[in-house]
């Protein structure tokens, strides 16, 4: 498992858990694994063989999206959305051995391992060529963020410091509660984010995309959106302080 880039940084206990929730399946050549439009119910790793991921429309040539050999993975799109459907089909091109991880088991693993969840989301974005505009659209949805629920401090450009709760953080945005009552959807915001009593770790320039009572979601501007390394460091800092 650790030879797969997505799981390279997992420790032994995490790898063991991953192996425990994986089920090996032997699939004959030219067998359909799932079709476009099917419910998203599992994530797959190729242990041996060859899998083709494709889309097809009547009257148009077959569109091959990927050919995956040993160590490849597929079926990740939509796993973090309860109502998602498959956006492509997958079929074996050779006799193939797959490792199947059920959706519920994978979500539980990601929930317990925020760093892996962040890496998983970043890989989805990278593989599917999502641009900053798509990221900003995703930032308005709560289900694309790493849940943190930890004290934080924001420092506005006029020097005002406010103690808030960092609810969640993602490649595309940030969720806060305890913000000023004057904040509203569509409002541009600029501030520095810090652990209380420490130096700022993230400069936030963005727009409020949703609001519920004193909680807001903020979509990052293009300077921060999609910077997996930066967000990874910030998440790690807050998780370490929360221990």
Order of alpha helices (4+ residues) and beta strands (2+ residues): alpha-beta-beta-beta-beta-beta-beta-beta-beta-alpha-alpha-alpha-beta-beta-beta-beta-beta-beta-alpha
